[in-house]
Amino acid sequence: MFSTFRLSSATKSMGSMQTKPSKIPPAIWELLPSEADVAFYEEHGWYVSPKVLSEESVDAAVLAAECFYQGERDWPMPVSSGYRNWTPQAGLHGTRNNEFVTLQSHRLREFALQPIIGAIAARLTRSSQIRLFDDQLVYKPPLEPQPGQSQPGQSQPVPSSVGWHADRAYWATCSSHNLLTAWIPLHDCIEAQGPLVVLDGSHKWLGLEDKRCFNNLDLDGLEAEFHNSGRDVVKIPMVLQKGQMSFHHCWAIHGSYPNRSQQPRLAMALHLQDQANRYQAFWNAAGEEIHIFDERLCRKQPNGDPDFSDPEIFPVLWEEEDHR
């Protein structure tokens, strides 16, 4: 166990370090989910936004991601294990998955903390506050190697699927069942690029507590298990234009197929917590107490429990009282 992670004091005056979100321009209010949209999300477990992110902010995030992959860091993580942390040593042909990039990159943090993201999440969850919980930067290469990129001895393309899983299954020490994820492709994303795919209505299925199959690339086999258990499997690919986002419920089963296009797929996933979420102790069926990596980064409450409202590690994107 290491000491609570703190961002360096030299950077705390930077705009991206604000814990109170900035105002949303009045014109954007019209693009927030309607009551009908919220009802749809509650029934189906997913929602697709209009174009609410500016071209400039998305382009800035792409540049920040490129710098991140080249090793640029504003704040170093205290450890290099226990979370997904792709490095060039892992090879350039597989999927790159990096967690907690907003704790390492000022510009990616600034992109993730845009209040419009939190405002949409607040509407969908009927919450008065939305905080960041975790994040991922995911680069999915084309299935076929590009000219001049083949590696010696590599005769088969590297799969770039993500197995069917439920995010909440990985967050056993969260008290809320109302968390959600914003998936943000940093370009137009067509179906051939292997976008996020959500199983419609799966957030209402029972028995998903162990559905932690992110690294299981046998999507067909997992899908057959769903069918065999009598579940109606309806796959919804999140085909989005640049500036759009999709949101899915924490218990919604989702994954993605390989990138079969000739262009890479780059996206951020922002895992968001509603106001009610708190730490809860959890023991698995074997009687083992379970902990998640996020607990190791944040400050502790007076009773020693991790504080999932720590403003540095879990900053507020949206708070209703700040926008009245």
C-alpha positions in Angstrom: 0.0 0.0 0.0 1.3 3.4 -0.8 0.5 6.9 0.5 -2.4 8.8 -0.9 -1.7 10.1 -4.4 -1.6 13.9 -4.7 -1.1 16.0 -7.8 2.0 18.2 -7.5 1.4 21.5 -5.8 3.1 23.4 -8.6 0.2 22.6 -10.9 -2.7 23.2 -8.6 -3.3 26.7 -9.9 -3.9 25.4 -13.4 -7.4 25.7 -14.8 -7.8 22.0 -15.2 -7.4 21.5 -11.5 -10.7 23.3 -10.6 -13.0 21.3 -8.4 -16.0 23.6 -9.2 -17.1 23.2 -12.9 -17.4 26.2 -15.2 -20.8 27.3 -16.6 -22.4 25.7 -19.6 -23.2 28.2 -22.4 -27.0 28.7 -22.6 -27.2 27.3 -26.2 -25.9 24.0 -24.9 -28.7 23.6 -22.4 -31.1 22.8 -25.3 -28.8 19.8 -26.2 -29.2 18.1 -22.7 -31.3 15.0 -22.5 -35.0 15.5 -22.4 -37.3 13.6 -20.0 -38.1 11.2 -22.9 -34.3 10.7 -23.4 -33.9 9.9 -19.7 -36.8 7.4 -19.8 -35.2 5.8 -22.8 -31.9 5.5 -21.0 -33.6 4.0 -18.0 -35.3 1.4 -20.2 -32.5 0.5 -22.6 -29.3 1.3 -20.5 -27.7 3.6 -23.1 -27.9 7.0 -24.6 -26.3 8.8 -27.5 -25.7 12.6 -27.3 -25.9 15.1 -30.1 -22.7 16.9 -31.0 -21.9 18.7 -27.8 -18.1 18.7 -27.8 -16.3 21.2 -29.9 -14.0 20.3 -32.8 -11.2 22.2 -31.0 -11.5 20.3 -27.8 -11.5 16.9 -29.5 -8.5 17.9 -31.6 -6.7 19.0 -28.5 -7.4 15.7 -26.9 -6.0 13.8 -29.9 -2.8 15.9 -29.6 -2.7 15.2 -25.9 -3.1 11.5 -26.5 -0.2 11.5 -29.0 2.0 13.2 -26.4 0.9 10.8 -23.8 1.9 7.8 -25.9 5.3 9.5 -26.5 5.9 9.5 -22.8 4.8 13.0 -21.8 3.6 13.2 -18.2 2.6 16.2 -16.1 2.2 14.0 -13.0 3.8 10.6 -12.5 1.8 7.7 -11.1 3.4 6.3 -7.9 3.3 2.7 -9.2 3.3 1.1 -12.6 1.2 -2.0 -11.8 -2.3 -2.7 -10.5 -4.0 -0.9 -13.4 -4.0 -1.0 -17.2 -0.9 0.9 -18.4 0.2 0.3 -22.0 3.8 1.2 -22.8 5.6 1.0 -26.2 7.5 -2.0 -24.9 4.3 -4.0 -25.2 4.4 -3.5 -28.9 2.7 -1.2 -31.4 0.2 -3.6 -32.9 -2.1 -4.5 -30.1 -4.8 -2.5 -28.4 -3.4 0.3 -26.1 -5.3 0.6 -22.9 -4.2 3.2 -20.3 -6.1 4.0 -17.1 -6.1 7.1 -14.9 -4.7 9.3 -17.7 -6.4 12.3 -16.2 -4.1 11.8 -13.2 -1.1 12.0 -15.5 -1.9 14.5 -18.3 -3.1 18.1 -17.7 -4.6 18.3 -21.1 -6.5 15.0 -21.0 -7.8 16.0 -17.5 -9.0 19.3 -18.9 -10.8 17.5 -21.7 -12.4 15.0 -19.3 -13.7 17.6 -16.9 -15.9 19.5 -19.4 -19.1 20.2 -17.5 -21.3 19.3 -20.4 -20.2 15.6 -19.9 -21.3 15.8 -16.3 -24.5 17.7 -17.0 -25.6 14.9 -19.4 -24.7 12.2 -16.9 -26.6 14.1 -14.1 -29.7 14.2 -16.2 -29.5 10.5 -17.1 -29.0 9.5 -13.5 -31.3 12.1 -12.0 -28.4 13.1 -9.7 -27.4 16.5 -8.4 -23.7 15.9 -8.8 -21.4 13.9 -11.0 -17.8 13.0 -10.1 -15.1 11.3 -12.2 -14.3 7.8 -10.9 -11.9 6.3 -13.4 -10.9 6.8 -17.0 -9.3 5.0 -19.9 -7.6 6.0 -23.1 -8.0 3.3 -25.6 -6.3 3.1 -29.0 -7.4 0.3 -31.3 -5.2 -0.3 -34.3 -6.4 -1.4 -37.7 -6.8 -5.1 -38.0 -4.5 -5.3 -41.0 -1.0 -3.9 -40.4 -0.3 -0.7 -42.4 2.5 -0.6 -45.0 5.9 -0.5 -43.3 4.5 -1.4 -39.9 4.8 -5.2 -39.9 6.9 -6.8 -37.3 9.3 -9.7 -37.9 7.6 -13.0 -37.3 4.1 -11.5 -37.2 2.0 -13.4 -39.7 -1.4 -12.8 -38.2 -3.1 -9.5 -37.3 -3.4 -8.8 -33.6 -7.0 -9.0 -32.3 -8.4 -5.8 -31.0 -11.7 -6.9 -29.5 -12.9 -6.2 -26.0 -14.9 -8.9 -24.3 -18.5 -8.6 -23.0 -18.5 -7.2 -19.5 -20.3 -5.0 -17.0 -18.3 -2.1 -15.5 -20.0 -2.3 -12.2 -18.8 -5.9 -11.8 -15.3 -4.4 -11.4 -16.4 -1.9 -8.8 -17.6 -4.0 -5.9 -16.7 -1.5 -3.3 -19.0 1.2 -4.8 -22.3 1.6 -3.0 -24.2 3.0 -6.0 -25.8 1.0 -8.8 -26.3 4.2 -10.7 -22.8 4.8 -12.0 -22.3 5.2 -15.8 -19.7 5.6 -18.4 -19.3 8.2 -21.2 -17.6 6.7 -24.3 -16.0 9.4 -26.4 -14.4 8.6 -29.8 -12.0 11.3 -30.8 -13.0 11.2 -34.4 -15.9 10.1 -36.6 -16.3 6.4 -35.7 -17.9 4.0 -38.2 -18.9 0.4 -37.4 -15.9 -1.0 -39.3 -13.6 0.6 -36.7 -15.0 -1.6 -33.9 -16.9 1.0 -31.8 -18.4 0.3 -28.4 -21.3 -2.1 -28.6 -24.0 -2.2 -25.9 -26.4 -5.1 -25.4 -29.8 -3.4 -25.3 -31.5 -3.6 -22.0 -28.9 -5.8 -20.4 -28.5 -3.5 -17.4 -31.8 -5.1 -16.2 -30.4 -8.7 -16.4 -29.7 -10.5 -13.1 -26.6 -12.4 -12.1 -23.9 -10.1 -13.7 -21.8 -9.7 -10.6 -19.0 -11.8 -12.0 -19.3 -10.6 -15.6 -15.6 -9.4 -15.7 -14.7 -10.6 -19.2 -13.0 -7.5 -20.6 -10.0 -9.6 -21.8 -12.0 -12.5 -23.1 -11.9 -12.1 -26.8 -14.4 -14.9 -27.5 -17.4 -12.6 -28.0 -19.4 -15.2 -29.9 -18.9 -17.8 -27.1 -20.0 -15.3 -24.4 -23.0 -14.2 -26.6 -24.0 -17.9 -26.9 -24.0 -18.1 -23.1 -26.4 -15.2 -22.9 -28.7 -16.9 -25.5 -28.6 -20.2 -23.7 -29.7 -18.5 -20.5 -32.8 -17.2 -22.3 -31.7 -13.6 -22.7 -32.6 -11.6 -25.7 -29.3 -10.3 -27.2 -29.7 -7.1 -29.2 -26.4 -5.5 -30.1 -26.3 -1.7 -30.5 -23.0 -0.4 -32.0 -22.2 3.2 -31.0 -21.5 4.7 -34.4 -20.8 8.3 -33.7 -19.7 11.5 -35.3 -16.9 13.6 -33.9 -18.2 15.6 -31.0 -20.8 13.0 -30.0 -20.7 10.7 -26.9 -22.5 7.6 -25.8 -23.4 6.8 -22.2 -24.1 3.4 -20.8 -25.3 2.2 -17.4 -22.8 0.6 -15.1 -24.6 -2.8 -15.3 -25.1 -2.7 -19.1 -23.1 -5.4 -20.9 -20.8 -4.0 -23.5 -17.7 -4.8 -25.5 -16.3 -4.2 -29.0 -15.3 -6.0 -32.1 -12.0 -5.7 -34.0 -11.1 -2.6 -35.9 -11.5 -3.8 -39.5 -10.9 -0.4 -41.1 -7.7 1.1 -42.4 -7.7 3.8 -39.7 -7.0 3.5 -36.0 -9.7 4.0 -33.4 -9.0 6.3 -30.5 -11.4 6.9 -27.7 -11.7 7.9 -24.1 -14.0 6.2 -21.6 -14.9 8.3 -18.6 -16.3 6.3 -15.7 -18.6 8.6 -13.7 -20.1 8.4 -10.2 -23.4 9.9 -9.1 -23.7 12.0 -5.9 -24.8 9.0 -3.8 -21.8 6.8 -4.4 -19.7 6.0 -1.4 -17.2 3.3 -0.4 -18.6 0.0 0.9 -16.7 -2.9 2.3 -17.2 -6.1 0.1 -16.3 -9.7 0.6 -16.5 -12.3 -2.3 -18.1 -15.7 -2.0 -14.8 -17.2 -0.8 -14.8 -14.7 2.2 -12.0 -12.6 0.8 -12.3 -8.8 1.2 -12.1 -7.1 -2.2 -10.4 -3.8 -3.0 -10.1 -1.9 -6.2 -7.2 0.2 -7.3 -9.0 3.6 -7.0 -9.0 3.1 -3.2 -5.2 3.3 -3.1 -5.1 6.7 -4.7 -7.6 8.8 -2.7 -7.6 10.3 0.8 -9.2 8.4 3.7 -12.3 9.3 5.8 -11.9 9.6 9.6 -12.9 6.0 10.0 -10.2 4.9 7.5 -12.5 4.1 4.6 -11.4 5.4 1.1 -13.1 8.7 0.2 -14.8 8.4 -3.2 -15.5 12.2 -3.1 -11.8 13.2 -2.8 -11.8 16.2 -5.2 -8.3 15.7 -6.6 -8.8 12.1 -7.5 -12.5 12.1 -8.2 -13.2 15.7 -9.3 -16.7 17.1 -9.8 -17.7 17.6 -13.4 -21.2 18.9 -12.5 -23.0 20.1 -9.4 -26.5 21.4 -9.7 -26.1 24.2 -7.1 -23.3 25.7 -9.2 -25.6 26.2 -12.2 -28.7 27.7 -10.8 
